[in-house]
Amino acid sequence: MPDVQPKQIAIIGGGILGITLAYKLSQAGQRVTLYERGNQLGGLASYMLYDGVRIDRFYHTILSSDMSMQTLIQESGVADRLHFTATRQGFYDNGQIYPFSSPMDFLRFPPLTLFQRFRLGLQIIYAQFERDATRMDVTPVKDWLVKISGQGVYTKVWKPLLRAKFDSEAVDVPATYIWARLRRMMGTRQGVTSKEMMCYLENGYYTLIEALAACCEKNGVTIHLETAIQEIVIDPNGRAAGIRTAEGVTPFDAIISTLQSPLLAQLIPGAPQPYVEQLQRQEYLGVLCPLLIMKRSIIPYYVLNITDETIPFTAVVETTNLIDPRHVKNHHLVYLPKYLAPGSELAQWPDDQVKSEWLKHLKRMFPNFSEADITDFWVQRARYVEPLRPINTTDQIPTVKTPVERLYIANTAMVYPELNNGESGTRLAVRVADQVLADGKTWESSTTNLLS
Ligand SMILES: Cc1cc2nc3c(=O)[nH]c(=O)nc-3n(C[C@H](O)[C@H](O)[C@H](O)COP(=O)(O)OP(=O)(O)OC[C@H]3O[C@@H](n4cnc5c(N)ncnc54)[C@H](O)[C@@H]3O)c2cc1C
């Protein structure tokens, strides 16, 4: 008989996806237990305490068009801590810094000829009118960009941006990545001529995670920190029946993993081998991202994109040009990211080596830069950040339902053709919660005898 009782649901991973799932399922009356390996929630969106204030480990902005995120912010009661700011971008090219925010900036951008600037504008407009994600998925990014922007714009603008995002020229990635980015960025403007609006939460992205966690606890969710899942136990009928931690096995009616695909593959020895191999094949870029706490600002932009390939980091992101520095005790926060292809040698560099190399190049870029203005320097790293989707491989994207009955997945490799960010992730989490709730109505419950 189908059972309408609340179900016992385990969620693995306490990042933004996991906590959104826990919130949605508990709001719908389910009994949810969330397991997080780390000592705080948030995952990639977690924080560090510095001088008594929270600082995002990695820079995080919310766009004015991110409606799923703003709905969660509203519902969890922290909308009064969300601030909208007009932001600016720049380009560092051949030793010079150029503004690159408004259509006027594009039209004036000195590294390009007038005709090249026109073609760059055309590419941005073209992306807004292109609606066919499938066509973008089978078109190599370089072919698409060269066809519309021309080789000169490709070399000066797109190639450095691709290198920044993919740690290579990325000729084998689909056009989708730039197409989706252009559409997302234009969504932050109220018309072609208006300013780019971005948002931040006081005390960082974690403000939302913390508020959602408080809602979850009110809804009866149990949150276990510092609890790594060692295995998802699959019963002889091929059904996910429970999770194993250092404490032993706990039975559940259903299990949802938010882990990056290769991490999930390690937890399911009992799943069909071809499925485990599919998850293992999913590649991710990592990130090496030093954070400088400065006494003074070094750029007037939120992001300065770097075209010079001899500089090891690919952007300067000064988040205190978005965040009011008063919210972070007037420190200036500067992130210097480098995305890393799997196997990159830079991933092995010790922190000291990263620091001396990064500072050497900062001094080259900004002759007035002084080490005396640095209050602190931290090197942040993450191995599984940006899922890579080669051209025409959408059939490899994992589905919400897995071949293991009652094991579901929600991870960032599934948001394609959208980009990996809080907005696409939380929308996916809501969709997965709806799927689990719908399926749950047909389940004959009982977690009690499954593992005996
Ligand atoms: C440098 C950088 C800049 C970014 N900028 C932005 C931005 O401006 N705006 C934006 O919206 N997004 C941004 N993002 C992307 C955003 O951080 C991610 O989309 C989002 O945080 C992914 O959340 P998640 O829950 O999918 O994964 P994660 O945050 O990785 O969460 C997964 C969790 O699972 C836990 N876990 C792993 N293994 C186990 C286990 N065995 N048992 C239990 N728990 C386990 C991990 O500890 C982790 O907490 C940025 C990311 C980076 C790295």
The ligand as an SDF file (V2000), in Angstrom:
LIG
                    3D

 53 58  0  0  0  0  0  0  0  0999 V2000
   36.1880   30.8000   -6.8180 C   0  0  0  0  0  0  0  0  0  0  0  0
   34.6920   30.5810   -6.9000 C   0  0  0  0  0  0  0  0  0  0  0  0
   33.8530   31.6440   -7.1740 C   0  0  0  0  0  0  0  0  0  0  0  0
   32.4680   31.4400   -7.2590 C   0  0  0  0  0  0  0  0  0  0  0  0
   31.6730   32.5240   -7.4780 N   0  0  0  0  0  0  0  0  0  0  0  0
   30.3430   32.3620   -7.4540 C   0  0  0  0  0  0  0  0  0  0  0  0
   29.4820   33.4800   -7.5370 C   0  0  0  0  0  0  0  0  0  0  0  0
   29.9500   34.6250   -7.6270 O   0  0  0  0  0  0  0  0  0  0  0  0
   28.1400   33.2900   -7.4970 N   0  0  0  0  0  0  0  0  0  0  0  0
   27.5870   32.0490   -7.3920 C   0  0  0  0  0  0  0  0  0  0  0  0
   26.3640   31.9240   -7.3300 O   0  0  0  0  0  0  0  0  0  0  0  0
   28.3780   30.9560   -7.3220 N   0  0  0  0  0  0  0  0  0  0  0  0
   29.7290   31.0850   -7.3500 C   0  0  0  0  0  0  0  0  0  0  0  0
   30.5430   29.9920   -7.2480 N   0  0  0  0  0  0  0  0  0  0  0  0
   29.9330   28.6540   -7.3840 C   0  0  0  0  0  0  0  0  0  0  0  0
   29.2970   28.1650   -6.0900 C   0  0  0  0  0  0  0  0  0  0  0  0
   30.2440   28.1970   -5.0540 O   0  0  0  0  0  0  0  0  0  0  0  0
   28.8200   26.7300   -6.3080 C   0  0  0  0  0  0  0  0  0  0  0  0
   27.9060   26.6970   -7.3980 O   0  0  0  0  0  0  0  0  0  0  0  0
   28.0730   26.1870   -5.1020 C   0  0  0  0  0  0  0  0  0  0  0  0
   28.6770   26.5580   -3.8970 O   0  0  0  0  0  0  0  0  0  0  0  0
   28.0380   24.6550   -5.2180 C   0  0  0  0  0  0  0  0  0  0  0  0
   27.3290   24.1410   -4.0990 O   0  0  0  0  0  0  0  0  0  0  0  0
   27.1160   22.5910   -3.9130 P   0  0  0  0  0  0  0  0  0  0  0  0
   26.2300   22.4080   -2.7490 O   0  0  0  0  0  0  0  0  0  0  0  0
   26.7300   21.9790   -5.1960 O   0  0  0  0  0  0  0  0  0  0  0  0
   28.5760   21.9790   -3.6680 O   0  0  0  0  0  0  0  0  0  0  0  0
   29.5760   22.1640   -2.4440 P   0  0  0  0  0  0  0  0  0  0  0  0
   29.5390   23.5530   -1.9510 O   0  0  0  0  0  0  0  0  0  0  0  0
   30.8810   21.6100   -2.9060 O   0  0  0  0  0  0  0  0  0  0  0  0
   28.9470   21.2300   -1.3150 O   0  0  0  0  0  0  0  0  0  0  0  0
   29.1620   19.8530   -1.2610 C   0  0  0  0  0  0  0  0  0  0  0  0
   29.3550   19.5070    0.2110 C   0  0  0  0  0  0  0  0  0  0  0  0
   29.4760   18.0750    0.3520 O   0  0  0  0  0  0  0  0  0  0  0  0
   30.3670   17.8080    1.4320 C   0  0  0  0  0  0  0  0  0  0  0  0
   30.8590   16.4360    1.3130 N   0  0  0  0  0  0  0  0  0  0  0  0
   31.7560   15.9360    0.4200 C   0  0  0  0  0  0  0  0  0  0  0  0
   31.9250   14.6090    0.6340 N   0  0  0  0  0  0  0  0  0  0  0  0
   31.1220   14.2630    1.6860 C   0  0  0  0  0  0  0  0  0  0  0  0
   30.8510   13.0370    2.3700 C   0  0  0  0  0  0  0  0  0  0  0  0
   31.4630   11.8840    2.0070 N   0  0  0  0  0  0  0  0  0  0  0  0
   29.9800   13.0580    3.4010 N   0  0  0  0  0  0  0  0  0  0  0  0
   29.3560   14.2120    3.7730 C   0  0  0  0  0  0  0  0  0  0  0  0
   29.5770   15.4060    3.1500 N   0  0  0  0  0  0  0  0  0  0  0  0
   30.4410   15.4210    2.1170 C   0  0  0  0  0  0  0  0  0  0  0  0
   31.4530   18.8750    1.2140 C   0  0  0  0  0  0  0  0  0  0  0  0
   32.2000   19.0720    2.4060 O   0  0  0  0  0  0  0  0  0  0  0  0
   30.6270   20.0980    0.8030 C   0  0  0  0  0  0  0  0  0  0  0  0
   30.2890   20.9020    1.9140 O   0  0  0  0  0  0  0  0  0  0  0  0
   31.9210   30.1420   -7.1020 C   0  0  0  0  0  0  0  0  0  0  0  0
   32.7720   29.0700   -6.7970 C   0  0  0  0  0  0  0  0  0  0  0  0
   34.1500   29.2850   -6.6910 C   0  0  0  0  0  0  0  0  0  0  0  0
   35.0440   28.1400   -6.3150 C   0  0  0  0  0  0  0  0  0  0  0  0
  1  2  1  0
  2  3  1  0
  2 52  2  0
  3  4  2  0
  4  5  1  0
  4 50  1  0
  5  6  2  0
  6  7  1  0
  6 13  1  0
  7  8  2  0
  7  9  1  0
  9 10  1  0
 10 11  2  0
 10 12  1  0
 12 13  2  0
 13 14  1  0
 14 15  1  0
 14 50  1  0
 15 16  1  0
 16 17  1  0
 16 18  1  0
 18 19  1  0
 18 20  1  0
 20 21  1  0
 20 22  1  0
 22 23  1  0
 23 24  1  0
 24 25  2  0
 24 26  1  0
 24 27  1  0
 27 28  1  0
 28 29  2  0
 28 30  1  0
 28 31  1  0
 31 32  1  0
 32 33  1  0
 33 34  1  0
 33 48  1  0
 34 35  1  0
 35 36  1  0
 35 46  1  0
 36 37  1  0
 36 45  1  0
 37 38  2  0
 38 39  1  0
 39 40  1  0
 39 45  2  0
 40 41  1  0
 40 42  2  0
 42 43  1  0
 43 44  2  0
 44 45  1  0
 46 47  1  0
 46 48  1  0
 48 49  1  0
 50 51  2  0
 51 52  1  0
 52 53  1  0
M  END
$$$$
